[in-house]
Amino acid sequence: MDPPYELGADDLELDLAALSPALDTDGLVVVERRARSGQPAWPEGLRLETKKAYGDTVLWWARA
């Protein structure tokens, strides 16, 4: 997922919740956000695996 940086945390949480049931077992989601946005709220069905920062950008990997 590459949601617009302007997308608020609540909207991102809704998007992730809608995506989660559509993923196969062991599906992978990568979310790109500004570092200051903080970690996304992962819905049930997604668990954080790792994150990597690149300047002001952070990539978050979550697994179904």
Secondary structure as the mmCIF struct_conf table of DSSP 4:
data_model
#
loop_
_struct_conf.conf_type_id
_struct_conf.id
_struct_conf.beg_label_comp_id
_struct_conf.beg_label_asym_id
_struct_conf.beg_label_seq_id
_struct_conf.end_label_comp_id
_struct_conf.end_label_asym_id
_struct_conf.end_label_seq_id
TURN_TY1_P TURN_TY1_P1 TYR A 5 GLU A 6
BEND BEND1 LEU A 7 LEU A 7
HELX_RH_AL_P HELX_RH_AL_P1 ALA A 9 LEU A 19
HELX_RH_3T_P HELX_RH_3T_P1 SER A 20 ALA A 22
BEND BEND2 LEU A 23 LEU A 23
HELX_LH_PP_P HELX_LH_PP_P1 ASP A 24 ASP A 24
TURN_TY1_P TURN_TY1_P2 THR A 25 ASP A 26
STRN STRN1 LEU A 28 ARG A 34
HELX_RH_3T_P HELX_RH_3T_P2 ALA A 35 SER A 37
HELX_LH_PP_P HELX_LH_PP_P2 TRP A 42 PRO A 43
TURN_TY1_P TURN_TY1_P3 GLU A 44 GLY A 45
STRN STRN2 ARG A 47 TYR A 54
TURN_TY1_P TURN_TY1_P4 GLY A 55 ASP A 56
STRN STRN3 THR A 57 ARG A 63
#
